[in-house]
Amino acid sequence: MARVKGAMMTRKRRNKVLKLAKGYYGAKSKHFKMAKQAVMKSGNYAYIGRKQRKRDFRRLWITRISAGCKANGMNYSTFMNGLKKAGVTLNRKMLSEIAIADASAFTSLCEKAKAAL
């Protein structure tokens, strides 16, 4: 059986990694060994970052809702409990948008939450 030389596939694999490492500082964008390590690490950071982004946005929404609640004389947890008992099923993202853009609507939501408690 004839011997198969792997030069073409090896070069393709290396060029793929070097393309992903384009723009990295120093030898990380030029040398395959260092580029491979940098690409693997950056992939891990990207994976972790996708999870953290969800946490960060939720934290931001809760902070905005809490600030709106404080302006209406209640705290976040009683507000959310009141909304749940009142049967209002708005998510935190929408509640934070309402708190920023439409203060009067948020005040009416606070009144509904107070009435339900």
Secondary structure, 3 states (H helix, E strand, C coil): CCCCCCHHHHHHHHHHHHHHCCCCCHHHHCCHHHHHHHHHHHHHHHHHHHHHHHHHHHHHHHHHHHHHHHHCCCCHHHHHHHHHHHCCCCCHHHHHHHHHHCHHHHHHHHHHHHHHC
